[in-house]
Amino acid sequence: MDCKTGAEHLASLRDGRAVYIDGARVADVTTHPAFGNAVRSAAALYDFQARPENLERMTFAPAGGHRRVNRCWQKPRTHQELVQRREALVAWAEQSAGFVGRSPDHVASSLVGQVIGIEVFRRHSEARAKALADYFDYASRNDLFLSYVIINPQADRSKNWGEQEQELVAQLVDEDTGGITVRGAKMLGTSAIMANEILVANLQPLQPGEENLALSFAVPIATKGLKVLSRKSYEAAATSLFDNPISGRFDENDALIFFDDVKVPWERVFVYRDTDMCRAQFHDTLGHTFQNYQAQIRLSVKIRFLAGIARRLAETIGTARLPAVREELGWIAAQAAMVAAMVCGMEAAGHLAEGYFVPNKHYMYAAQVLTQELYPRIVDKIRSLAGGALIMLPSSARDWADPQLARIIEKTQHSPAATPRERVAFLKLAWDAIGSEFGSRHTQYEMFYAGARYVSCGHSFRTYDWGAAEALVRSLLDGCDAEGPVAS
Ligand SMILES: Cc1cc2nc3c(=O)[nH]c(=O)nc-3n(C[C@H](O)[C@H](O)[C@H](O)COP(=O)(O)OP(=O)(O)OC[C@H]3O[C@@H](n4cnc5c(N)ncnc54)[C@H](O)[C@@H]3O)c2cc1C
C-alpha cells in the first residue's frame, strides 16, 4: 500500500484558488516567490512519510481506505498507540524544527478529537453528526492538508460578535435545499495558502441571538467566493537560504479568509445555528485537547531547537565555559525538558474515552499556559547570551564575492568554535529564528495561537482538580480548632 506524496500535494494546490498578495491574485502558489518554498516544504512532509523506511513509523492503514495515511488521523486505542502517534508527529515537526505551526497534523488532530466525541454532535443533530463523520472519513482517507479559521477578526473588542460592523464576521446570509451561503471574514488562516481545505468554526463564545454566526463547516480552499488575503511574505523578503535559512523555507503564511457569498452544501455543515454547540464542538468533545496536544508536541521540538541554538551560540562566541552562562544554559535545558516531559505526562495521565486513549486535558492546558509565557522568555535569554553577535554580520552572502570585503569578513568573523563562514551561517540561522521579522511573528504565534493568556488561564482554571487541592487544605484544617490540644 502506498501513501500520498509531495508531488501529489503540489498538484492538488493548482486548483484555481483565490489567493491575493501585494494587490494581485496569485496564479500558482506552488511557484510564486512569496510561497513556493514553504509550499514545497509542506509537500516534503508527504515525501518524508512515503519513504519506505518511514512508512511504518509515519503512516497507518485506515479502515475502509485504499492507501496508508499519516498517523495524525489515527484514533489511538491505547497508551502505546498514543505514543506511537506522537512519535510520528515529532518526526514531522523535526523537518522544520517546529517552525511550521499549522502542519497538516494540527487540524487533523482537532478532527480526531471531535469525532471521538461524535455523540456530542448527535445530540445537536443526527444530520450534522453524519456530515462530520463522513467528512472525517473523506479527509483522513485522502490524507488532506486542512487549515482552520475558528476566530473572528478583532474589530471592536468592546462589542459582541453580532454587534460588529454589518456582516464583518462570517455568517449565514441565506440557505436553501442545497446548503447555506456564508458572507464575512475569519482570521487567521495559517497555512491556508498551502492547504487543500479549510475548517471553519467558532471557538470564541457567542451570545443568544448570534445564531447566524453559529456555524461550522469545511470547504475546499478553491471554493467559489472564498478569498485568501495573505499577510506580507517573509519568504519573498529572504535574500538567500544562507541568509534566511528558516524564513526562506518555512514561512507557512497567515491570511485573512473572506467568504464572499460562499455556498456550502449541507453535507459539509457540522454545526448549524447553535451557539452552545460551537463551544461544545471543541470543549465537550476532545477537539480542543487533541489540537493543542499536537501543538505542544510540535513546540517541544521547537524549544529543543532553541536550546541547541543557545548552546551553540555560547560556544561560537566562547562564553560556554563561564559559570554564569552555563547557569543560563542549564535553565534553558530544564525548560526544554519540561515541555517534553509535559507531553509525556499528558499521555501517562491519559484515560479511555469512548474506547479511545486520550491525553490528559488539564496537563495540556497547564502546558499551554506555561509555554505561551516561556517562548518569549527563551527568546529573551538567547538575545541576552548573544550580545551583538546576531547583528555584526555581513549584509548577505554576496559580500564574500568581493575579495576585499571577504578578507575583512574572514578576519572579523572569528570564533573559537567555527570557521568564519560557519559562524556567519549559524548566526544568521539564530537571527532568523528569534530576531528577524519572521522570528518576531513566531513569538506572536506562540503567545497567541491557542488564545490570549486570559483564555488559556481560564481553561486551566476550569479543568484543574480543585477538589483534590481543597481536600488537602481541609484535611490539614480538620481538628485544628483553637481550644483543642496540640496532637502528636
Ligand atoms: C501568528 C498567528 C497565527 C494564527 N493562526 C490562526 C489560525 O490558523 N486559525 C485561527 O483560527 N486563528 C489563528 N490565530 C488567531 C488566534 O487564535 C488569536 O489571535 C487568539 O485566539 C487571540 O485572539 P485575538 O487575536 O482576537 O486576541 P484578543 O482576544 O483580542 O486578545 C488580545 C489582548 O486583548 C486583551 N483582552 C481582550 N479581551 C480580553 C478580555 N475579555 N479579558 C482580558 N483581556 C482581554 C488581552 O490583553 C489580550 O492579550 C493566529 C494568531 C496569530 C498571532
The ligand as a Gaussian input file, in Angstrom:
#p B3LYP/6-31G(d) Opt

LIG

0 1
 C        0.615000      34.218000      14.077000
 C       -0.792000      33.834000      14.366000
 C       -1.372000      32.776000      13.677000
 C       -2.703000      32.417000      13.915000
 N       -3.264000      31.384000      13.224000
 C       -4.567000      31.089000      13.392000
 C       -5.210000      30.047000      12.640000
 O       -4.571000      29.347000      11.851000
 N       -6.538000      29.842000      12.819000
 C       -7.271000      30.578000      13.697000
 O       -8.469000      30.334000      13.822000
 N       -6.704000      31.563000      14.417000
 C       -5.383000      31.835000      14.282000
 N       -4.811000      32.848000      15.002000
 C       -5.675000      33.665000      15.835000
 C       -5.508000      33.347000      17.289000
 O       -6.254000      32.190000      17.622000
 C       -5.960000      34.569000      18.078000
 O       -5.016000      35.589000      17.839000
 C       -6.089000      34.282000      19.545000
 O       -7.153000      33.405000      19.797000
 C       -6.304000      35.553000      20.351000
 O       -7.449000      36.206000      19.894000
 P       -7.356000      37.713000      19.399000
 O       -6.223000      37.842000      18.449000
 O       -8.706000      38.109000      18.978000
 O       -6.887000      38.490000      20.703000
 P       -7.825000      39.056000      21.850000
 O       -8.689000      38.001000      22.417000
 O       -8.498000      40.291000      21.356000
 O       -6.765000      39.429000      22.937000
 C       -5.763000      40.439000      22.689000
 C       -5.419000      41.072000      24.006000
 O       -6.522000      41.910000      24.393000
 C       -6.727000      41.823000      25.797000
 N       -8.084000      41.281000      26.001000
 C       -9.033000      41.128000      25.041000
 N      -10.165000      40.668000      25.580000
 C       -9.936000      40.494000      26.894000
 C      -10.728000      40.013000      27.985000
 N      -12.001000      39.648000      27.829000
 N      -10.149000      39.937000      29.203000
 C       -8.872000      40.308000      29.375000
 N       -8.068000      40.774000      28.378000
 C       -8.598000      40.883000      27.166000
 C       -5.602000      40.938000      26.339000
 O       -4.511000      41.756000      26.662000
 C       -5.231000      40.080000      25.152000
 O       -3.954000      39.543000      25.271000
 C       -3.464000      33.168000      14.839000
 C       -2.881000      34.226000      15.531000
 C       -1.564000      34.554000      15.316000
 C       -0.960000      35.707000      16.078000

